[in-house]
């Protein structure tokens, strides 16, 4: 992959741009920095207030559309084929465009560096002491952007609740069942650590480890002993684990050896981290000073430890004292470390992997060891530090198999360690996310404690209780229908997250239930759920309640289009930056990422929610028609940016439901043509009109009905002579004429040009209309 030439980089630094350039492929994709560069040389023609700093596809299209108009006006040798790959972050596309921009603006040629001769791969490494292990590579991870927002006046702590210490928690994948998602369970922000260059990121390394471990479950295990290597046949999920006749090294000695390997790998001396410590005590010292150890040493240690997991699991099952020793070393660090630290992430992830390996070998033995030596300490730590509750629940489930009986037993054991059911309810709201299928015996326990939690005086407990029902509804909605009266009562709760959870639960149930039922009881239930939505989901509510509602009501719009009007009211009322994230259009590779869960506020007892992209959830025609009705009902003469953004988002997919979309066009055609005249809206308005004019389902109707208003709009555009509007309008007609390949569309363009010449001859003479058909 190429790099920015030195002279271009120095030139960019001299321009004092608003944002530093760290990753050209990403930083230039939305066109904002390119616009800023040209604004330094053409300040009267490039107005930065017209450009969006966002990274959504709509922001990118808008920015590059304005730049394209500027490039054409100046007859620059920069074409769509140059900037379109930049928009989609193609490799080296940004660097190629930067070279062109540099050469144009400086009248200098970029000097290409000479090609370096190839070096033999072994040259210069003859005397190295670093282990040549292709699987042990440095940990490199991108820093997550902090998504959670601090508690505002709207979201103040409810009366009687303790104020938890606020932490920075990045949003990310929180799929609780997958061990690879532990990073998001605890909200970790990873700093970049570089031991030596690698081609894989940390997630890929972890995936490789998982595959290796899965393979090892079905193969004989090789255990180191004093006499050499011995084979042990393992029987996954057996209650009798076959033990080797000879013992491996003790846990403490293994840990000391791993510290030495990590130090060798990072080319450090023992004296740098543990002065005056003998080799046998190195493991104890490492865990006791984990937070003070260099990040590269820590990362290397846990990478090596991950390779030893089969041996560690084997030793722990053979000798309970060694299992106790493992957690005697680790648990003080778990208590001491900050949940957002790299060390905490590495430690908890590795301990969970050890548990999963042990449980695969001897489920009952692993459970017994965990309950005896770890569960009590874990329960105490949950009470002392609620911020670690998520990850400690994950740790517990890692040491039991995913069997309903085992999970029921684990919940019972945990309840014995907690001071009251209110603390158990908070844990159950975490555990329920691990379940993929409904089990009556197991989930009766969840329902029982959930019903108790609904009546609790603590808003956090009520929130957790409703979260339990929201998740169970996805597994089996029937048992949850009985709590609709409680949901109605809680829809006016004073605490914002209780209302948010009520909306989530109601939206989940509505997306499942059949609206065409004739059963009296079910009709009453549906009426009650819609009443919950209308009560809890209002445009004047907290931004967080609105965000939750806009995500979780979206799927219900397929079956209940009557909710569309309230939905659009709330979508227009929400803050601009939140709306942009909700309207972000994912490509196939982003869909999973955009549906990941995150926290809306910082706190130990708040729940996690899907936070992006309604587009893959809602029915577009319902939202578009509700938007058109909203514009009509409010007697708006012009569309605002929010209206255009929503309609633009609705039209990203295929146009279906022909009648609904034609109705949308008939109600908004005047507004869309007027938007062609507005510089801030013209690019998206042009795209929307083109979609209506060229879609097979709509073009016959939309072309005929738009003739008069389109002529008036074009006259205004070419009379006013606003550059971006002129370029966009000309491009609309040209693309319709040259790209559609449909005779009716081409004839429509000819008719527009001819009628424009006849009706506005003076304007026509000074416009580019004559060139459109050439």
N, C-alpha and C positions, 0 to 999 in steps of 0.2 A: 504494500500500500504506500502511496506517495506521501510526501510531506510538503508543507508550505515552503517555497524557496526562501532563503534567508533574507534577500533584499525585499521581498514582498512582506515578510513578517515584520521587518524593521519599519517599513512604510506604514503598515497597519497600526503599529504602536505609536507612530508619530501623529496619527489622526485623532488619538484620544477618544476612541469609541466608547459608547455607553456601557458595553458589555465586553469583558475580556474573552479572548478566543482560546478555548481549551480543546474543543473537538470540532474542527471545521465542518465535518460531515453533518453534525447535529446543529451547530451554532448558526450556520448559514442557511439551513433548510427552509426557514420561514420567510426569508428575504429581507427581514428587518435590518440586519447589519449591512447588507448590500445597499439598501435604501439610504442608510445613514452615511455610508461612504460617499455616495453620489450627492447627498445633501451638503457635504462639505464643499463641493465644487459647484453645485447648482442649487443654492439655498432658496432661490425664488421659485424654483420649479418642483423641488422635492420637499414637501411639508411632512415632517415626521409624525405629526398628530394624526395623519391619515393611515398610519401603519400600526399593525397589531403585533405585540410582542409574544403572543401565544403560539403554541405549537400544534394546535388543532388543524385538521385539514382545511376547514373553512378559512381560518386565519391565513394559512399559507396561500391558498388560492387567491384570496383578496389582495394580499401583499404583492404577489408575483403578477397579478393582473394589472395593478397600478404601475409596477415597474415596466411591464411589457409596453404599456401605453407611452411611458417616458422613452424607452428604447426606440420605439418607432418614430416618435416625434423628433428625436435627435439623429435618426438614421444610424444608430450604433450597429456595429457588427456583432450584436448579441441577439440570438434568436431563441425561440422556445426550446429548440433542441439543446441549447446550452444550459438553460436554467431549469427545465423540467426534471432532469435527473437529480438536480440539487434538491428540488422540492421533495423528492422521494428518497433522499439520503443515499443515492447511489455512490459506491466507492469512488473516490478521487474526483467526483463531479464538481464539488465545491472548489477544490484546488485548481482545476482547469479553468473554471469561471473566474476565480480570483486572478489568475495570470492574465486573462483577457482584460479584466477591469483595470488591473495595474498598468498594463501596456497602453491602454487607451488614455487613462488619466495622467500618466507620467511621461508618455512618449518615449519610454525606455523598453528595451527588450529584456525578458527574463533570461538570465544566463543559466543554462542547464548544467548541472554538475557532471564531471567526467564519470564514466562507468568504472566502478571499483573492481579490481580483479578478485576472482573468487578465492576464498581461503579454505584450505583443507579443513574439514570439520574437526580434526583432532589437533590442529595446530594450536600451540600455546596452552594445552591442558595436560601436558605430560606429568607435571609435578603437583597437580592439584590434589588436595586431600578431601575434597567434597565427594560424598558417595555418588556414584554414577547410577542413579535409580530413576529410570524414565517415568515411573509412576509418582515419584515424590517431587512435586513442583510447588512453586510459590503460590500463595493465596492472593489472588487479585480480585477485588470486588468493588463495584461502583457504589459510590455513596448515595444512599436513598434520599430523595427529597422529602422533607418533613411535611406530611399532609395534614396532621392533626392541628387544630387551631386552639388557642387558649380560650378558657371559659370567658365568655363575655357577660355583659349585664343581662342579656336575655337568658343566659344559661348558668346563673349563679347556683352555688351549692344549696340543695334544699335544706330547710330548717331541720336541725337535729342530726345532720350528717357530719362526720369528721371531714375536714379539708385535707385531701391527700396531696402529697408533694407532686407538682406537675412535672412531667418529663416530656422530652421530645421523643415522639413515637412515630416512626415512618410508616406510611401505609404500605401494604404489600399483600402477598398471598397469605391467607390465614386458613387454608383448608386443614382442619385440625387432624384429619385422619392420617395425613402423610408426614412421615418424620422429616422430610425435606423442607417442611413448612415451619419448623421450629423457630427459624429466624423471625418470621412474622408474628408468631405467638407472643413473643416477648418484646417486639418493637425494637429490633436492634439496628443501629446505624453503624455500618462497617467502614472503618478507615482503610485506605489502600495500603497494603503491606507488600513489599516486594523483596523476595529472597533471591530468586534468580528468574530470568525470563521464562515464561511458559506460554502455551497456546490455549490453555483451558482456564475457564474461570472457576470460582469456588463451587458454584452449583454443579458444574460438570464433574468436578472431582468427587463431590458428594454422590452424584448419580452413579459414577463408576464404582465407588465403594459399596453402594447399595446393591448393585448388580453382582459384585464379587461376593458379598455376604449371602445374597439369595442363592447363588450357585453353591456356596460352601455348605448350605443347609442340606443339600442333597448329595453331598460327597463325603468320604471319610475325612476326618480331621487329623491333622498331624500336630502332635503336642510335644514340645521340647521337654526333655527330662535329663536327669544326670547321666543316663546311659546313652543318650542320643535322641532319635526321633521315634515316637511310637504312634501307631494308628489307632484311632478310637472311632468306632461306628456309632453314629448318632441317629436317634429315632425321633424326628420332629413330633412335638405334641405328645410325647410319651411321658408318663408320670415316673417311670424308672429310668434314670439316666445312667448309662454304663460308664464307669470310671476307669481310668488307667491305673495300673498297678504302681507306677512311680509318680512322684510329685514334681511339678514344674517349679520354677522360681517363685518365691513369694511376691505378692503384689508390690510391696514396697521396693523390692529389688528391681522388679520390672520397670517401675516408674523411674527409678534412678538411672537405669540403662537408657530409657527413652529420653531423659533430659540430656544425657551425654550425646546421644545420636542427634538431637536437635541442635546442641551446641556445635557439634562437628559440621552439621549441615550448613549452619549459618556462620561458620568460621569464627566462633567465639570461644573464649576460655572459661573454665569453671569459675575462676576468680572474679570474672566480670559480673556474675549474678549471685554467687554464693561464696564469698571469701571465708576461709577457715572452716569450710564444711567438708567432711569426708564423703567419699563416693557413696557409701551405703545410705547416708542421710540426705542425699541430694533430692530424692523424690519428695520427702516430707518438706524440705525447705522450699522446693518449687511451688507446691500447693499453698504453703503458708505465705508466700510472697508473690502470688500469681499476678496481682494487680500492678506490681512494680517491675515485672519482667518485660523485657523488650517484646513488642508485638510479633516480630519475625520469629523469635525463639518460641513464643507461645503457639503460633500457627504451625510451626514445624513439629513441635511436640505432639500436638493433637492429631496432626496428619500421621505421624508414626504410631500413635496410640490407636488410631482407627484400624491400622493394619494388624494390630495385636488383639483386636476384639475377640476373635475366636478363642485365643489362648486365655484371655482375661475371663471370658464367660465360663470356660472349662474349669479354670482354677476356682472361681467363685462358687460354682456348683459342687465341686469336690470338697471344698473346705469352707464352711461358713465363716470361719475366722478371717479368711482372705476377703470375703465379701464385706464383712464388717470393716476390715482395714481399708478397702477401696473407698467406702463412704466416710470413714473416719478421716481420710485424707481430703476427700472432695467436699463434704458437707460444710465445714467451716468456711470454705471458699464460696460455696453457694450462698450462705448467709451474708457474707461480707461483700461480695462483688456487687457492683451496680448493674441493674438489669439491662441497661443499654450499652454495656461494655462488650468489647470483642471477646474478652476472656470468658465472660459468663456464657456467651453464645457457644463458643467452642466446647466448654466444659459440659454444659447441659446437653448439647447435641450428642457428644460422645457417650455420656452416661445413658442416654436414651437408646443409642445403638447397642450398647452392652446389654441393656434390658431386653430388647427385642431378640437379640441372639440367645440369651439365656432362656427366655420364654419359649423359643422355638425348640430348644433342647429338652427342657424339663419344666413344663408349665406350673405344676403344683409346687415343685421345689423352689422355683423362682418367686412365686407369690408368697410363700412362707417366709423366705429370706427378706423380701421387701417389707412385708407387714411387721416382721420382728425388729428389723434394724433401721428402717428408713421412714415408714409411714408416720410414726409419731412425731418425728422431727419435722417432716414436711408439713403436717397439720399445724404445728406450732408456728412455723415460718409463714404460712399463709395468713395467720392472724397478726403476726408482727409486721409483715410486709405484704399487704394485699396486691401490690404490683407484681409479685412473683407467683400469684395464684394460678394464672394461665399455664405457665411453664411447669409448675409443680404438678398440676393435674395431668399434663402431658407426660411427665415423668412416671406417674403412677400407672397410667394406661400403657406405657411402654413395657412394664414388667408383668403384665397379664395378657393373655391371649384375647383376641377379639371374639369372645364367646359370651352370649347373654348371661349365662350363669356366672361366669367369672366376673363380668362387669357388675352384676347385681351384688355379688359377694364383696367386690372392691368398694362399692358405694356404702354397703353396710359397715365395713371395717373403717372407712373414713368417717362415717357419721359418729362412730364411737369415740373418735379422737377430737371432734369439734364440739364447741360449747353449746350449740343450739341449732335448730333446723334452718334458721335464717342464713347461717354460714354455709350449710350444705346446699341450699337453693342456689347460691352464687356459683358453687362448683358444678352443680347439675347443669346450669346454663352453658358451661364449657363442655362437659362430657357429652351432652346431647348432640353436639356437632360431629361427633365421631361415628354416630350410628347411621348406617345405610339402609337398614331394613327395620320394620316395626316388629317388636316382640312384646306380646301382651304382658308377660310376667315382668320383664325389665322396665317397660315404659309405664306400667301401673305405678311403679315407684316414683318416676318422674312426675306423673300426673298428680299423685297424692301430695308430694311436697310442693308442686307448682300451685295447687289450689290453696295450700296453706300460705304460700308466699304472696298470693294476690291480696290477702287481707292484712299483710304486715304493715306496720307504721312506717318502715323505712322505704323511701322511694327507690333506693338501689335494689332492695329485695323484691319489690313489686316489678321493677324493670326486668330483673333476672327471671322472675316467674313467668312473665309474659313471653320472654325470649325462649323459654323452654317450650311453651305451647306453639310458638311460631315455627320452631324446628320440627316438632312432632307432626304438625299439620302437613309438612312435606312428605312424611312417612305414611301417615294414616290420618286423614282429616276427621273421620267419624267421631272419635272420642273428644275432639276439640270443639265440636259444635255446641256442646252444652255450656261453654263458658261465654257465649255471645252476650248474655245479660251483664256479666262482669265487665266485658270489654266496653259495653255502652256506658257503664258507670265510670270506668277509668278513662274514657275518651275526653273527659274534662279535668283530668288530674292536673294539679298545679306544676308538677315536675315535667320538664320538656321531654325527657327520654321515656317516661311512662307513656305519654301521648304518642311518641314516635314508635314505640314497640306495639302499641294498640293498632296503629296504622299498618305496620308491617304484618301483624297477624291477620287483620281484616283483609288486606290486599292479597295475602297468600291464600286464604280461604276462598275469596271471590274468584281468583284465577283458576281454582279447582272446581268449584260448584257449577252445576248446570243451570243457566238462567231460565230455561224453558220448562222447568219442573212444574207439575200441577199439584204436588203434595202440599197440603196446607201448612204443615209444620215447617217444611223446608222453605216455603215462600215467606213465612214469618222470619226465619233465620236470615234469608237473603235481605229482607227489608231491614232487619236489625244491623247487618253488616254495612249496608249502604248508609244507614243513619250514622254509624260509627265514623265512616269516612267523611261525611259532610260535617260532622261535629269537630273531629280532631284535625282535619286537613283543610286549613283555611289560609288565604293569602297573607293574613296579618300575623301568622304564627312565627315562631323562632325559625331562623334560617336552617337550623339542623332538623327540625321537624319537617320543614318543606323538602329538604334534600332527601330524607328518608321516604317521605310520601311519593316524591317524583320517581324514585326507583321502584318502590314496592307496589305502587298502584298501577304502574305502567303495564304489567302483564294482564291485569284485570280488564283493560280497555278493549281487549279482543272480544270478550263476552259481554261487557257492560259499557257500550259506547256512551251511555247517558252520563257517565262520570267524566267524559272528555272536557266539558265546559269548566268544571271545577279544576280539573287537571291543568288546563291551559292558563287559567287565572293564576294558579300558584306558580306555574313555570314562568310567567311574565313578571311575577312579583319577586322571585328569588334574585339574589345578588348576581351581577353580570358574570363574575369569574366562576361562580358555582354553576350558572347556566351553561357556560362554555364547556365545562368539564362534563356536564350531563349530556350535552349534545355532541360530544366528540365521536367521530365516526371511525370505528376500528377497521383495520384490514384483518385478514385471516389470522395473521401472526399475533395481533394485538388483542383479539377477542377475549382470550383467557385472562390476560393481564388486566384489562379494563373491568372485568367482573370480579376481580379480587376484592377482599374486604379490608376495611381500614377503620380507624377510630375518628369520630367527628370532633371530640374534645379530648384533652389530656386528663387522665384519671385512672385510678386502679379498678374502679367498679363500673366503668362504662362498657357497653357492648360494642361489637364490631358490625359494620354494615357494608353492603355493596355501595360504592360511592361514585361510580362513573358510568357513562354511556347508557342512556335510556333507549337509544335507537334500536338495540338488539332485543329489546323487551316489548316495546309498545306496538300498536297497530297504527302505522303512519297516516293512513287516510282518516282515521278517527281524530287524531291530533290536528291534522291540517284543516279538517272541516270545522272543528271547534275553534281553531284560530281565526278562520274566516268569519265565523259567527261572532266572535269577540270583537273583531274590527268593525263589523256592521253594527252591532249593538251599541258600541261606544261612539258611533258616528265619526270615525277617524278619517280625515281627508288624506293623510299621508301615513305610510308605514314607518315605524321606528326600527332601529337596528335589530332589536330583539325579535320583532315579528319576522323580519327577513331571515334571521338566523334560524328560527324555529322551522319556517317553511323550507329553507335550504336543507336542513337536517332531515326533514320528513321525506324529501324527494331523492335521498341518496340511493335508495334501492329501486327495484322494479316498480313501476306504477301498476297497481292492481285496483280492483274495485272501481271500475271505469266511471260509473255514475257519480260516485262520491267525489272523485278528482275533477270531473267536469264542473260539478257544483262549486268546488273550491275555486276553480279558475274564473267562473262567471262572477263570483263574489269579490275576487281580488284582482281581476285583470286591469282595472283602471289604476289601482294602487301600484301594481307591478310596473306598468308602463311609466307612471310618474317617477318611480324609483330609478328608472334609467337616467333621469335628469339629475340625480343626486350623487355626487362623487363618492360618498361613503357607502352607498348602497348599490351603485350601478353594476359592479362586477357580479355580485350574487344575483341581482335581479335579472341580468342578462342570462345567467346560467339557468335560472328557474324558467324564464320564458322559453328558452331554447328547448328545455326538457318537455314543456307542454306542447311546443310546436312540432316536435319530432317524434314523440312517443306514439307507437302504433295505436294505442288505446284512445288517445286524445286529440291527435293533430287535426283530424277532419273538422271537429267542432271548434277547437280553439282558434284555428287560423281564420275561419269565417267571422267569428264574433269579435276578433281583436282589431280588425282593419282600421276603423275610425280612430280609436284611441291611440293606436300605435302611430298613425300619421301625425296626430297632434303632438305626441311625445317627441317624435323625431324632429318636428319643426322647432320645438322649444330647445332641444339639444343643440341643433345646428345654428340656431339664432343666438343662443347664449354663448356658444363656443367654449364650453368648459372642456378641457382637453381629454380628461379621462372618460367622461361621458360620451364624447364624440368617438373616441377610439372604440369603446365598448359597443356602442350602437352600430357603428360600421361593421365591426367584427360579427355581431349577431346576424346581420343581413347577409354578409359574405359567406359565413359558415352554413347558414340555411340554404343558400343557393348552390354552393360548391360541394358540401359534404353530405347532404341528406340523400341524394340520389333518388328522391321521390318527386315525380313530375308535379304533383299538386302543390308541394312545398315550393318548388322552383317557380311555378306560375304565380304563387302568392307573392314572392319577392319581386318578380317582374311587375306585378300589379301595384305593389307598394311604391316602387321607384317611379313608375309611370304616373300614378295619381299624385305623388309628391311633386313631380315636375309640373303637373298641370295646376295643382292647387297652390303651391308655394314656389313660383318660378324664380323669384329673387333669392330666396334662401337656397334653392336647389343649385343655382349658378355658383354659389360660394361654398358649396358642401362637397364632400367626396361621394355623393350618391351616384354620380355618373360613372364612377369607376367600379361600382359593385358588380355590375353585370359583365364587365370586361374580363 
